[in-house]
Amino acid sequence: MGSESRLTDKQILGFSRWFAFVGAFLAMFMISPYEYAFSAFSHDVTQFFHISAVFLGTVFTVNVFLESVFGWPAGFIRDKYGPWFLQLIAAFLVGIGYFAAIFGSPTLLMWVYAVIGGIGAGMVYNNSVTVANKWFPDYRATVAGTISAGFSWGGSIPIILLVGILPSVHPIAVFKSIMLGLAITSFVIILISAFLMRRDPPKGWKPPTYNPQSSRSKLIRATDYQFTFSETVRTWQFWILVITFLLVASEGLTIVSKAVQYGLYFHFALIVAVAASLGSSVMAGLGKFITGIISDAIGVIKTLVLFYALSGIFTLLSVVFGIVHNEIGFVASVALAILTWASIYTVNPASIGYFYGEVASGNNYGLLYAIAKGSGAIYGGVLTAIMITSLGWINTMVVSGLFGIVAALLAIPLLWKIPRAPRKT
């Protein structure tokens, strides 16, 4: 083991590794509205700027797709060169994306908000969530879950609340003020996070608290072998993670992007629909956090199977409560569906570290995230809009609920079949 790997986190960073965690959490906080506030303000944007719901759904899909896909090259660059420069560029892209939304121009919404903002958000996402695998092998899932929770709890919560009262308080002016505030704040906060996350530990580095022989650590890291990217993609376990992540992402993104419209379909009052959207944001963050704690306690794969199954069950229950017009049951089932669905953003980065190690974790998780969530965004944004038109809300949501249950069944073999280190010839 080299001398660099024996350095403390303070010697490497100049301060505690927990400051890197804080930087990652705050950066995720600032990209949250791109995805989690979209359902709330999409209804008003169509009214203010006379933009069709189908076009706006496409904007959502493009944004989330690019946020997902650009996490892969970002992960490759981060593994090779570190996080600093990527995060610096992302600060500009994210801020510019929010600023473009002020003008209500379809062209700017598509090419600047969706494309440039989506690429910036993808850089921030991979850079931030990879902090868990790089710096916290002793608290891998808990830290990944908490950082991911910032993506749900961030600026989206106050925005959803503000958008809920827009019709009575100069809606266009308030909307533009919100987006301008987001543009400036996100730029500043992500710049600060670049400083806090500026370096990754050297290969082989472990914190003093890490004990690979303890029973707790065995749940966090299955093998000491560090898989390369090419070795990772040659294991069947990686592709099971991809397929199950894709199924559950598709299920949850349907609700995230259309929670308000989903509630209005069952003729619930707008306040109930907005409550379902707000509950989704709050519960998504809580779900990521809870999943991390449970994963580090009982094992990440057990948690994955359990939460995937529950996400499907709660999605199906939301349909039942909608049909019988039970407002409390509808809001609760939507919130719980999102709480359990959000586990994908904790158990998958943790599973990548658990199965394949820390060294190539940015690249490995980047590909997993790009394929699974990128495809899920297409389903949750555009394909579900088409399905709702042709099949109706109920059938569309039943299909989405079944995705979660199927994903849980497919993941069961991961409970006892972990990737083996390749034989060296």
N, C-alpha and C positions, 0 to 999 in steps of 0.2 A: 504494500500500500504506500503511495507516494506521500511526501511530506505535506502537500496541499490538502490531501484528504483528511489530515489530522487537525487542520485549522478549525477554530470555532466559527460559528455563524457571524459573530461580531468582528472577527478578524477578516472574514471574507467580504462582508457587506459594509462594515463600519458601524453596524448597529444590529440589534436582535433580528433574527429571521421573522419574528412576529410583526415587524414593521412591513416586511414584504407581503405578509398576509393581509395587513390593513390596506396597503396600496392596491392589492388585487381586489379586495372586497369593494373598496370605494370606486374603482374603475368599472366593475360590473354594475354597481349601483347606477352609474351614469348612462350605461347603454340599455338599461332595462326598458325605458319607454318605447323603444323601437318595436319591441314585441308585445310587452304586457299591457301597455296603455292603448294599443292600436284599436282594440275592440271598442273601447269607450269613446275615442274621438273620431272613429271612422264614420259613425252615424252623423255627427255634426259636420264633418268635412264635406260629406256629400251634399248637405243642405247649404252650407256657406258658399262653397265654390262651384256648385252644380257639377260635381264629378260623379260618374256612375259608380254604383257599388261594385260592379264587376271589375272596373278599372282599378278601384281602390284595393280590391281583393288581390289583383295581380301585383300591385305595388307591394303589398304585404308579403306575397309569395317571393317576389324577386329579392326583397330586403332580407328575409329570413334565409332564403336559399344561399345568397352570397355571404351572409354572416356565417352560415354553416360551412360552405365550401372553402372560403378563404381561411378558415381555421387550420386547414391542412398545410398549405405552404407556409403559413405563419408558424405552425408547429415545427416544420422542418428548419426554418430560419432560426427559430428560438433555440432548438437543440444545438445548432451549429455555432451561432454567434451571440446568443443571449437575448434577453427581453428588451433592453433599453431602447434601441433604435426603432424597433417595431412599435413600441408603445408611444414613442414620440410622434411618429407618422400618424398613428391611429387617433391621437388627440385632435389633430387638424381635420381628419376625415369625418370623425363623429360630429364635431362641432359644426362643420360645413353642412352636413346632412340635416341636422335639426334646423339650421338657419334657412335652408331652402324651403321648408314646409310653410314658412310664414307667408309666402306669396300666393299659395293656392294654385300654382300653375301645374297642370298635368305633366308637362315636360320636366319641370324641376323636381316634382315629386318622384317621377320615375328614375331620372338619370342622376339626380344628386341625392335626394333623400334615400331612395331605395338602393341605388347602385353604390355611390360613394359612401353613404352612411352604413350600408350593409357590409362593405369591405372593411371599414374601420371597426365596426362592431365585432366582426369575425377575428380581427387581430387582437382586440382587447380580450375577447372571450377566451381564446386558446392561451394567450399569454398569462391570463389571470388564473384560470382553473389549473394550469400545469404547475403553478406554485405548490400545490398540495403534494404532487409526486416528487418534485425536485427538492423541496425544503422540509417536507413533513412526512417521511416514511413511517414515523411513529404515531401519527394521527391522520393518516392518509384520507380516509373517508370522511371523518368529521370536518377536516379543513376544506376538502373539496366540496362538501355539502354546504358549509357556511359561505364559502366564496360564491358558489352557485346561487345560494339564497339571495345574495345581493342583486343578482340579475332579476329576481322577482320582486324584492322589497324596495328596489330603488326608486327613482323618480316617478315610476309608474303609479305608485299609490296616491301621492298628492295630486297627480294629474287626473287620475280617474275621479277623485273627489271633486276637483275643480270643474272638470268637464260635465259632471253630473248636474252642476248648477248653472252652466253656461246660458241656457235659453233665457234666463231672467236678468242677466247682468252683462250687457253689451258683449254678446258671444264672440264676435270676430276679434274685437280688441283684446279680450282676455286670452283667446286662443293664441293670437300672435305674441302676446306678452309671455305666455308660457313657453312657447317654442324659442323665443329669443333668450329667455332665462336659461333654458336647457342648453342652448348652443354655447353660451359663455361659460356656464358652470361646468359643463362636461369637458370643455377644452382645458380649463384650469385644473380640475381634479385629476384628469388622466395624465396631464403633465407631471403632477405631483407623484402619481402612482409610478410613472416611469423612473423617477429618482429612487423611490422606495424599493422597487423590484429590480434594480439595475443590474444585478449579477446573479448567475446560477452557481450552485456549489460545484466543485470539481468531481469528476467521476470517482465513485467509491466513497464519497462523503456520507457520513451518518452522524446524526446528533448524539450527544452523550446519553440521552434517554432511550435510544433505540437498542432493544435487546432481542435479537432474532431467535433466541432460545426460549423466550417466554411464550406462554400459551396465547397471550393476547397478540403478540407480534405474528404468530403463525397464522392468525386470521387475517392479517394485514398483507403479508407477503408470502406467497406460496413457495417460491424458490429464490435462491440467491443469484441465479444466472440472469445476466442482462441480455435480453433478446434484442437483436438489431431489428430495424424496420422490415427488411426482407424476410427474416426468420419469423417475425410476428404474423405477417400476412399468409405464411404457408401453414399456419395452424388452423384446424377447423373451428376451434373455440372462438377465434377472432370473428369468424363469419357468422357464428351463432349470435355473438354480441351485436354484430351489425344488423342482422335480420330482426332480432327482438327489439333492439333500439328503434329501428325503423317503424315497426308495427305500433309500438307504444307512442312514439313521437307523433305519428299520424293521428292516432286517437286523441291525444291531448291538444294538439295544435288546432284541431277542429273546434274545440271548445274555446281555446284561448282567443282565436281570431274571430269567433262568432258568438261569444257568450251573450251579448246584449240582444242580437237578432234571434238567438235560440230562445231566450226568455219571452221576447215579444211574439214569437210564433205561437206560443201557448196562451197568448192574450193576458200575460201577466203585466201588471203596471210597470212603467219604465223604471221606477225606483227599484222594483224587484229584479229587473234585468240588469241594472247597474250594480245592484248588490251582488248578483251572481258574478259579474265581471270583477268587482273589487275583491270579493271572496276568493276568486281564482288567483289573483295576484298575491294576496296575503298567504293563502294556503300553499301556493307553489313554493314560496320561500320557506315556509315552515316545513313543508314536506322534504325539501332538500336537506335542511338542517337535521330534522329527525332521522331521516334515512342515514345520514352520516354517522350519527351516534349509534344507531342500531347496528349498522354494518361493522363498525369497529368493535362492537360488543359480541355479536353472534356470527359474524362472517358476511362478507359482501354478497356472495352468490345466494345464500339463503334469503337475504333481504331483497335481492333483485326479484327472485321468483315470487315471494309473498306480495310485494308491492305491485308488480305487474298484474297479478291476478286481481287484486283489489281495485286497481284502476279501471279494469274492464267491468267489474261488478258494479261499481258506483256510477259509471257512465250509463249502464243499462238501467239502473235505478232512477237516474235523472229523467229518462224517457217515461218510466212508469209514473213518477210524481208529476210530470208535465201533463200526461194524459188525464190523470185524476184531478188536475188543477190544485195540487197541494203546494202552496208557495214556499212554506218552510222546508218541506221535504225536497223540493226542487233546488233551492239555493244550497241546502246542506249537501245534497248528493253531488251537485256540480263542484262545490268546494272540495269535498272529499275525493272526488275523481281527480281533480287537479293536484291535491296534496299527494296522492299516491302515484299519479303520472309523473310528477316532478322528480321522482326518485331516479329517473333515467339520467339526470344531470349530476347525480352523485355516484350511483353504483357503477356507471360505465367508466368514468375516469379512474375511479378506485379499482375497478376490475382490471383495467389496463396496467396499472401499477402492480396489482396483486399477481397477475399472471406473467407480465413481461418485464417489469422493472422500471427504473427511473430514467435511465440514460436516453432512451429514444421515446420517452413518454409523450412529448409534444407532438412528434410526427405520428406515432401510433394512434393516439387519441384524436389527432387532427383528421386522419383518414376515416376513422370510425364515425366521428361527429359529422364530417362532410357528407358521407354517403347516407347515413341514417337520418340526420335531421334535415339535410338538403332535400332528400326525397320526401320526408314527412311534411316539409313546408309546401311542396307542390300539392300533396294530398290535402293538407289542412286548409290551404288557401284556395287554389283554383279547382281541383278535382271535386272537393266537397261542394263548392258552389254549383258545379255542373250536376252533381248527384242530387243535391237538394232540389234543383229545378226539375229533374226527371223522376227521382224516386221519392222526394218529400223528406222533411226533417226527420221523421220518426225512423224510417228505414236507414237513412244515412247514419244516424246516431247509434242504431243497433249494430250496424256493421263496425263502426268505430269501437264500440264496447267489446265486441267479440275479438278485435285485434289484441286487446290487452290480455285476454284469457289465453288465446293461442300463443302469444309471446311467452307467457309463464310456463306453459307446457313444453315449448321448444327449449327453454333454458334449463330444464330439470337435469339433463346430463352434465351440465357444468358443475353440479354439486359434488361429483366424485371424479370427474375427468379433467385434470388440470394440464396445461401444456407442458410437455417434457422438453428439456434442453436438447437441442439437436446434437447428434453424434458428430464429432470432429474427425474428419478422415485424414 
